[in-house]
Amino acid sequence: MTIISTNITSISKQKGLAAIEFTLVLPFLLLLICASAEFGRLMFQYNALNNTVRDASRYLAANAKPGSIDVINITDSVATEVKSLIRYGQSVSATSLLPNLNEDDISFSISGDFITITVTYDWQPLFSDTFTTFGLGNDIDLSFPLISTYTMRAL
């Protein structure tokens, strides 16, 4: 008879223990989930940036015209269309593929027969731009540039 009463008192003492353990572990689980989501978003945006830069450089290599003395000439209309391809994924302006990607972030360089497109995109996290150090020093900035560069020979 005493064995049964001991088990009942042992179970009643541990009744709220699972809630306390869950409360202690929950912040770490949420941090892990949010960090995984941000990393997945980062990889998605970097892949989208690389794909658009690659497609735009193919278009530019096919439409760049040779200028005088074997120098490649990029007309303003082709440059505008390439920038639109990078920003919107198509030549007509629509919804931007990446938020806050401007035409100033896109640059062209020509070296002989080769055309290089470089895009510097300032990636911003969704949840917070800075990681606070709670007064121990300067806050840590979580944004950084994603740089995509693609070089092709002009046709």
WODAKA-V314903 format. One record per helix or strand of 3 or more residues. SS is the DSSP state (@ for helix, = for strand). FROM is the first residue (numbers start at 1). TO is the last residue. If there is no record, write none. Layout:
BEGIN
<<SS,FROM,TO> <SS,FROM,TO>>
END
This chain:
BEGIN
<<@,2,13> <@,17,63> <@,68,70> <@,76,88> <@,103,105> <=,106,111> <=,114,123> <=,144,153>>
END
